[in-house]
């Protein structure tokens, strides 16, 4: 007759078969406790005592003097209602700007809104054709 401890010994320990990274991150996010601490840290004045300008401005100051890479982002939804293609477009553009910055370029985010009237002109022409 076998007891419960013998059955436990026979079970394989799959944890030892996994190649997972070792981190100090807790298993639980504890957002309710951690969020106020993060907000307090972000609102704190820098060591210089000068008012904070935000992370983006600090990054741009750090990049000052580096070779420039300017990437103009077009209007967000110039071709109709938002769809998954817009998500992919924005994500890829963000990836380019961030990766160029991390590669050592002064790469500001330059949003663009000028479509030279094309979306509204297209809408007007579509409405005129539909109305005869």
N, C-alpha and C positions, 0 to 999 in steps of 0.2 A: 504494500500500500504506500502511495506517495502522498506527501503533504503539500500544502500550498507553497512553501519555500522552495521545494524541489521544482515545481512548475515554473516559478519565477526564474530560477537559475537556467532553465532550458530555453527561455525566450531570448531571441537575439536582441542585442542592444543596438538598434539602428542609429542612434545618435552618434556612435563612434564611427559609423560608415560615411557620415556626411562631412564634406569639406566646407564648413561655413566659417565666415570671418568671426573673430573674437572682437567684440565691441564693449564699450562701457555704457552704451545706451540702455536705458531700462526697457523692459518688455511693454510697459504701459506708458502712454504719452502724458497722462495726467494734465490734460489741457487746462482744466479749470484752475489748477495751481500754477502751471508754468506760464500761461498767457500773460497774467499781470506782471510777472517778473520780466518777461521779454519786452513788454510795452515800456516798463520802467527803464530798462537798459537802453532801449532805442531812444527814449526821450532825454536821457542824461546828456549833460554837456560834455564835449570832448575835453581831454587833458589841457588844451590850450585855454579853456575858459570861454572861448568864443561861442556864440550861438551855433547850434548844429545846422548844417545845410542839407542834410540828407545823404543817404548812401550814394545815390546817382552822382550828386555834385562832388562828393569825396572821390569817387572813382574817376571822374573827369579831371579833377585836380591832379590825381596820381598820374594820369595819362598825358598830362600836359608836356609837350616837347617830343612826344613819340611821333613816329610817322603816322600821317592821317589816313584813315580809311572811312570814307563817308558813304553811308548806305541809306538812301532815301526810301522810306516806307510809303507806299501809296495810300489812297483813302481806304477806310476799312470795308465798306460795303457798297462799292460803286456799281456793282453789276447785279443789284437785286437783293432779295431777302437773304439773310445770313444762312449759310449752309456749312457742311463739313469741310468743303474746299477752303472756306475762309479760315477755319481753324488751322488747317494744315499750312496755309500761306503765312499766317501770322506766326505760327510756331517756327517755321523754317527761317523766316526773317529774323526772329528773335535769336535763333541759334547762330545765325551768321554774325550778328552784331556782338553777341557775347563771346563767341569763339575768337573773333578777330581781336577783341579787347584782351582776352586772355593770352593771345599770341603776341601781344606786345604793341598793338596799335592804339592810337587815339581814335576810337570808333564811337562817335556820339550817335544816339538814337535820334533820327530826324524824321518825325512824322510828316506826311504830306496829305494835303486835302484837295489840291487843284487837279481837277479832271478836265479842265477847260470846258466845263459845261456839258460834257458828253453824256453822263447818265440822265440828266433832266431833258436834254435834247432828244435822246433816244426815247424816253418815256412820252414826250409830247408827240413825236412822230408816230409812235405806236398807237397812241390814243386817236390821232387824226386819221390814220389808216383804218382803224377799227370803226370809227364813226362815219367813214365814207368821205 
